[in-house]
Amino acid sequence: MKKIYFNIMTTLMVTILSIGFISCNNDDDNGNDSNFVLIGEWQECESNGVFRDDATDYEVMHLQFLSDGTGNWWSVSNGKKDSYKYSFNYSSSINGTSGTITIIITSSTRSSDINHSSSLYVSYKNGILRIGDIYYKKK
């Protein structure tokens, strides 16, 4: 359970870090990683950008970053949304395509997580967001 929690927090932090990037409509336009936008829904993927299949895989993580500085985390296992989920506030400190994200959990299915704060290192390259050892790609 600690590993899952660590992975979740790591993922959130990486995602939040990227909030400062400006984007165009297509993440792949001109191969320019500086055009990255954090806002939107992200799904866990392999390091090569291939989405994990939440219909058949165990615990595929999803992140949603909203423009008002809030977000949501949940996972899907074998086609079903897992019971553990949380919402958060976030801020980021980005320099180029890497930096840190800070999140504060505002609501959770596990009440002991509320008000928990974490800062995580994030990086973005070739359309793939990396938070710790977890990779995400925009849906």
Rosetta blueprint (number, residue, H / E / L):
1 M L
2 K H
3 K H
4 I H
5 Y H
6 F H
7 N H
8 I H
9 M H
10 T H
11 T H
12 L H
13 M H
14 V H
15 T H
16 I H
17 L H
18 S H
19 I H
20 G H
21 F L
22 I L
23 S L
24 C L
25 N L
26 N L
27 D L
28 D L
29 D H
30 N H
31 G H
32 N L
33 D H
34 S H
35 N H
36 F L
37 V L
38 L L
39 I L
40 G E
41 E E
42 W E
43 Q E
44 E E
45 C E
46 E L
47 S L
48 N L
49 G L
50 V L
51 F E
52 R L
53 D L
54 D L
55 A L
56 T L
57 D L
58 Y L
59 E L
60 V E
61 M E
62 H E
63 L E
64 Q E
65 F E
66 L L
67 S L
68 D L
69 G L
70 T E
71 G E
72 N E
73 W E
74 W E
75 S E
76 V E
77 S E
78 N L
79 G L
80 K E
81 K E
82 D E
83 S E
84 Y E
85 K E
86 Y E
87 S E
88 F E
89 N E
90 Y E
91 S E
92 S E
93 S E
94 I E
95 N E
96 G L
97 T L
98 S E
99 G E
100 T E
101 I E
102 T E
103 I E
104 I E
105 I E
106 T E
107 S E
108 S E
109 T L
110 R L
111 S H
112 S H
113 D H
114 I L
115 N L
116 H L
117 S E
118 S E
119 S E
120 L E
121 Y E
122 V E
123 S E
124 Y E
125 K E
126 N L
127 G L
128 I E
129 L E
130 R E
131 I E
132 G L
133 D L
134 I E
135 Y E
136 Y E
137 K E
138 K E
139 K L
